[in-house]
């Protein structure tokens, strides 16, 4: 008896899933498809912006966040945590959720 792909039986079929954003291909019976690629038939839903210096983009964003007043008010230092425990984290989280849910 001849064996199909991945050591499965002859009756194993090829499975194609052409979804809205990705096209997936594999062999029937596999847990995850080995081939997943962007669907080139779909139109992009939003403009794609590439940062001028992608290697520094995360660092620049993090430095802007760390310098913001909102982050300073919501951040919990090690010393504050050691003094107040998890209650300080809960207060900081409640502040951040309130602040950001207002869209500031």
Secondary structure, 3 states (H helix, E strand, C coil): CCCCHHHCCCCCCEEEEECCCEEEEEECCCCCCCEEEECCCCCCCCCCCCCCCHHHHHHHHHHHHHHCHHHHHHCCCHHHHHHHCHHHHHHHHHHHHHHHHCCC
